[in-house]
Amino acid sequence: MGELFATYPILAAFGMTLLLTFFAAIGAAVLGTLVAVLRVSPVPLFQKVGALYVNVFRNTPLTLIIIASNIVMIVNLGFSFTEDIARDNVYWAIIGLTVYHAAFVCESLRSGVNTVPVGQAEAARSIGLTFGQSLVQVLLPQAVRGAITPLGNTLIALAKNTTVATAIGVAEISGLQKTMTEDRIDLILPIILVVAAGFVVITLPMGLATSWLSGRLAVKR
Amino acid sequence: MKFGRISAIAVAALTATSLAACGSGSPGTGSTGGAAGGAGQTVKVGIKFDQPGLGLKSGSTYEGFDVDVANYVAKELNYTPQFVEAISSQRETLISTGQVKYIVGTYSITDTRKAKVSFAGPYFVAGQDLLVKSDETAITGPDTLTGKKLCSVKGSTSASNLQKKYPGVQLQEYNTYTLCVDALKAGNVDALTTDNTILAGYAAQAANKGQLKVVGTTFSTENYGVGLKKGDTAFCTQVTTALATFISSGEWQKSVDKWLGPAGFKPGAGNPPTAAACS
């Protein structure tokens, strides 16, 4: 096992997995909130746009989104951020993961919004708050607190879904696993164990933090 | 592996008994090994399903050079082959768990693999090479790749070794070679690297014909073997004999010309190889 760590950049590959998770999580949180706002807004057109976004990206396989971000955007349309292929793929992988998981973040938040009693929104509007004010001051804070558990699930799914980025050559752990298996089939069990253990180390704290936060932040009604 | 040897002998003895009961002989095999062929018995054979020119599933039929090898071996040993997909990372598992009898799928003989499986062969000597657009003149070998974009698939060590040796090379990796071919045709990468047989298979495809060419300067040696259960020397010897007949009968040359020839591909030095003795 020490031989594996000495020969292959296992920690760097897990670092890339964490980096993808971190930036895609931020991106998905921002984009997902925007789409959720569209979906709960009183304007029918906005609701439709939000629903269209969720239905398109939630129902498209992630592999397809990731490969399309490379083959369609870079290869065929020429949208490159940099001349450095490796960096370019990392950027596009983050974008692909972001647009995919934003759909799930949106739906988690919307389920949170549904935990807020209708009376709260009506009371907010009746004291003269605009839609934007009632959303930011009353609805979303409670919605986020009610949506901690589904948001945590989405985060865990995101961490594991970063493995799909290997399809366009991002140097994360599942790609390295393929390389290690190809070279060292005699060490296949240690390889699988190391990768599995790494993911447990990454996702287990997420789950624990989610449970702890959801208990602590639950809105007592 | 005492147990493995004993069970192999037991299996061989059983096969011989059942053959005797059936009263059927099979051509071309001696009685020394005990197991004298399969008497038309159906066996599972692992091949690649996605490599044009080597092992490709099209509809319900299979075609390519590796498929020809697999079929010839099966015919010589009097088996009826039933093809199953053997993706690279699962080949050893498929063999050691007995899910397939043997595998013919661009399977390079290496020492780490020999720890898990045995090989009959080599039946082809391939080498790492480059595939470029047919109007490319600047790339003539790995040392002309500096500043160029190279494509390969994830898990292929050959590409990362090349990048280590020539740091100026940028590497784009995908999960399939098909995407590499697309990127190469679109001009987004300058070359695609892997075994010359695989490259020739893509260059010979109808959709790519005339657009791509194999550079032809190999910079590694890959001995393709038939993977089979570790320590099954009797079976290994039979396969080795079948491979020798495949080559000496001219079927080998015919098959190479048929599947890889359209790309203008000529097998490199050392071909056709002489299969090593089984151990």
Boltz contact constraints between the chains, C-beta under 6 A:
constraints:
  - contact:
      token1: [A, 75]
      token2: [B, 183]
      max_distance: 6.0
  - contact:
      token1: [A, 75]
      token2: [B, 186]
      max_distance: 6.0
  - contact:
      token1: [A, 75]
      token2: [B, 188]
      max_distance: 6.0
  - contact:
      token1: [A, 85]
      token2: [B, 170]
      max_distance: 6.0
  - contact:
      token1: [A, 85]
      token2: [B, 172]
      max_distance: 6.0
  - contact:
      token1: [A, 166]
      token2: [B, 154]
      max_distance: 6.0
  - contact:
      token1: [A, 167]
      token2: [B, 175]
      max_distance: 6.0
  - contact:
      token1: [A, 169]
      token2: [B, 172]
      max_distance: 6.0
  - contact:
      token1: [A, 169]
      token2: [B, 173]
      max_distance: 6.0
  - contact:
      token1: [A, 175]
      token2: [B, 154]
      max_distance: 6.0
  - contact:
      token1: [A, 178]
      token2: [B, 154]
      max_distance: 6.0
  - contact:
      token1: [A, 178]
      token2: [B, 155]
      max_distance: 6.0
  - contact:
      token1: [A, 179]
      token2: [B, 155]
      max_distance: 6.0
  - contact:
      token1: [A, 181]
      token2: [B, 89]
      max_distance: 6.0
  - contact:
      token1: [A, 182]
      token2: [B, 155]
      max_distance: 6.0
  - contact:
      token1: [A, 182]
      token2: [B, 157]
      max_distance: 6.0
  - contact:
      token1: [A, 183]
      token2: [B, 157]
      max_distance: 6.0
  - contact:
      token1: [A, 184]
      token2: [B, 112]
      max_distance: 6.0
  - contact:
      token1: [A, 185]
      token2: [B, 92]
      max_distance: 6.0
  - contact:
      token1: [A, 185]
      token2: [B, 112]
      max_distance: 6.0
  - contact:
      token1: [A, 185]
      token2: [B, 113]
      max_distance: 6.0
  - contact:
      token1: [A, 185]
      token2: [B, 116]
      max_distance: 6.0
  - contact:
      token1: [A, 186]
      token2: [B, 112]
      max_distance: 6.0
  - contact:
      token1: [A, 186]
      token2: [B, 115]
      max_distance: 6.0
